[in-house]
Each structure stands twice: as structure tokens, then as C-alpha cells.
């Protein structure tokens, strides 16, 4: 027969059964879901198409409104040439490289004060404002360059481009009216002619009563001056041709029409708006999917889902 003691009467309490409030606490203590990846963003976009497309539609609508309210900008273009483009001029040694360099230099003179002041007086717009509306650029490996002018109408852009081209041509002709090499070459040519005449007179005297050695020396001297006259004559003619052609700016194509930037501007703005709306839509779709996973996580009781919904 066994006896019980007070110690034996003390028993271990039975394990507590899980109550209905333990599951929500476990759900609340669960770690947050991982950040969305490319795969989850794609799934979120398909699961929440409204969140994805609503920003795209809104941004494009705003872009269409902005482009409709904006006045278009028209651009007119003229093409100019440095020097003559005939075969005789282009055959002068060094003229091609020289005109190409001048074309690059002249294209940068488009916004010069001396060029824009006459244009400003004609159109009634300050030269400072015209400087933002005209530009020049050379055509690579050619004696040609372009002048572009912008305006709020086709007529104003065409007029500004043509007037700027004419003013630049007049300015270049005035600056390069005199070639410093031409007078110098002419003076040297005349001096060589005078020296050749003296050498010829000395040769005549040597032929009359000089020794063979003196005749030979006088003949060499005459030929030397004749060669110098020939070289200086060629250089002088080239200088005259260069003065008449290389320093001359000719308008090859005048501006007749102007191109509007309305279509290109609208396409660019709509593309950027659609891209921005797509980015915002993906972010919203990702947040919506993440919130849904958090609300419908494992162990969430039905009544709590109803309360949150």
C-alpha cells in the first residue's frame, strides 16, 4: 500500500492550449515580405493593371495638353559658300583648304554685333534677342556653311535667315576688301622687272665687248631675274584671284520655307510622359501587390480580414 506525500500531490500543470489570439500575434510578429524583384513587379503589373495604366494615361493626357498650348517654333536655313565654286578658282593651289578654314571661321561670325546690328534695324528686334535666334555651322570638308534662324512664324524665320546671310556677306567683304600680300607682290614684281632690264642691258654690253666669262655671267643673271619675274607674276595673279574669291561669301541657297518643330516636340514630350507614367505605374502596382500580400498573409483570421477590408 502506497502513501502519498504533499510533494506527490503537486503536479505539473497541463500545457496551455493555443487561444484564438495567438495566431494574429504570430502574423504580426512575422518578418515583412521581401522587396519586389523584376519577376514580382511583372506579376504585380499583371495583377493590378489599373494601378499600372492609370499614371500612364494621366501623364500622356497632361503632355497632350501642354503640347497643344505651346506655340511652335519655325526654323529656316540658308546655305553659303566661301569663294567661287568654279573650276578655275578651285584649281588654285591651297584654295580648297583655305576656303574650308574660312567657312568654319565665318560660321562663327553669325552672332557678331557688326552682323546683327543691320538686321536688328530692319526687323525691329534688339540684337541681343536676335543672338539667341540665329546660329551658324560649317559643312565638314567643304567651303560651305549653314545659317539657321528661328521665329514664331514661317515668314519671320525665313526673313531673319536671309537678312542675316546678306549682312554676313557684306561684313566679310568689307573686312577683307584689301589683301596685304597683293601690294607687296606687285612692288616686288616691278622691282624684279627693273632689275631684269638692267641685267639685259649688261648682257648686251658683254656681247659687244666682253669676255666669254662675262657673257656667261650676264646670261645667268638675266635668266635668274626672268625666273623671278615669272614666279612673282604667278603669285600676284593668285593673290588677285584669292582676293576676289576666297574672301567672298556667296549665298548658294536662300531660305524659302521654314520647318515647324510641333510634331517632333509633341512626340518627344509624349514619349517622356509615357515613360514617366510607366515608372510611376510600376511603383504603384508593386506597392499594391505588397500591401495585398501583407493583408492576406498566412495565419490571418477571417474576421480580421473582414475588419481590415
MOKABEL-V663329 format. One record per backbone hydrogen bond with DSSP energy under -1.0 kcal/mol. NH is the residue of the N-H (numbers start at 0). CO is the residue of the C=O. If there is no record, write none. Layout:
NH&CO  NH&CO
//
This chain:
8&4  21&18  24&20  25&21  26&22  27&23  28&24  40&36  41&37  42&38  43&39  44&40  45&41  46&42  47&43  51&47  52&48  53&49  56&52  57&53  58&54  59&55  60&56  61&57  62&58  63&59  64&60  65&61  66&62  67&63  68&64  69&65  73&150  74&258  75&148  77&146  78&252  79&144  80&249  81&142  82&247  89&85  90&86  91&88  94&91  97&93  98&94  99&95  100&96  101&97  102&98  103&99  104&100  105&101  106&102  108&105  111&108  115&111  116&112  119&115  120&116  121&117  122&118  123&119  129&125  130&126  132&129  134&147  136&145  138&143  144&79  145&136  146&77  147&134  148&75  149&132  150&73  156&152  157&153  158&154  159&155  160&156  161&157  162&158  163&159  164&160  165&161  166&162  167&163  168&164  169&165  170&166  171&167  172&168  173&169  174&170  175&171  184&180  185&181  186&182  187&183  188&184  189&185  190&186  191&187  192&188  193&189  194&190  195&191  196&192  197&193  198&194  199&195  200&196  201&197  202&198  203&199  204&200  205&201  206&202  207&203  208&204  209&205  214&210  215&211  216&212  217&213  218&214  219&215  220&216  221&217  222&218  223&219  224&220  225&221  226&222  227&223  228&224  229&225  230&226  231&227  232&228  233&229  234&230  235&231  236&232  237&233  238&234  239&235  240&236  241&237  242&238  243&239  244&240  246&241  247&244  249&80  251&78  252&78  258&74  260&72  264&260  265&261  266&262  267&263  268&264  269&265  270&266  271&267  272&268  273&269  274&270  275&271  276&272  277&273  278&274  279&275  280&276  281&277  282&278  283&279  284&280  285&281  286&282  287&283  288&284  289&285  290&286  291&287  292&288  293&289  294&290  295&291  299&296  304&300  305&301  306&302  307&303  308&304
//
